[in-house]
């Protein structure tokens, strides 16, 4: 069968082969040998699984690993395996920190060339991927894919350990590391470990002080895009999260979640050391650091340490003199949003903290606590004076 096909194709080649003037014509045997060699060479570089053809045998061998699942190149740092040597070399940059590709607009560096190309779209404003449901545009196809789950509510990927469901497989894989305890990415500054490279990258900005995200309204900078997004809502006045109990609105979902405990009074998270209960798990984790003594955030000005990044940030304003919160009534400025809130009650006359003993109200919680001592203190010497 193959011989018949070859002879048929050979006759077509003979017809197509024209001898140029002054050129010695090829003999039939030479023409046949050349054709058979080319044909067999083509067949030897075609994948038998999917029919895809390659220019070299090496390319075919590399391609076949997609079908076999073979990953012969392993990282000696974390044990992760790859199908090609180039993929391993690219991966090694995570461990070495090498970033050979730099943006000519802002100087930001990347370990992989396609990451640089994708980043450049931030400067051009190009968002080529559009949601056909709501018209929202995205920089990456993966971002659009993730966004679409907002409309479909689909969560097809389930954790075999705890049953939690996810809209994307990569989110499930990341979640599973919580159960396995695998934390392969380590910070060389403080040796803290992380389950993903992106989490490590965000953490490292604590040490470097890098704040790549800038507010277009007030020039304030942030180390995370999510923090910038939340901050910009201060300028727009947007508060998208509403309490269904009292109608109060909030800037963040976490703020709403914390507020709901006012209505439920629920505190399901208890400290195993002192028994203190908390409404939020993150509040418990922050509290537990009091017992463990872990204070991983340090001020470079005075070397004072803190249990959370937010506490460090508030403290640093003592050194910088930054007062980002301005009173809308008198232009007085404050370094904490809570201080501004308490101050504004002077103008509004609001007194949200009420004594349950005598119904007297106060604008500041500490004032109520101070007042409560009046009811708590016993005065036995008054009785002795009366008896006299």
Order of alpha helices (4+ residues) and beta strands (2+ residues): alpha-alpha-alpha-beta-beta-alpha-beta-beta-alpha-beta-beta-alpha-beta-beta-alpha-beta-beta-alpha-beta-beta-alpha-beta-beta-alpha-beta-beta-alpha-beta-beta-alpha-beta-beta-alpha-beta-beta-alpha-alpha
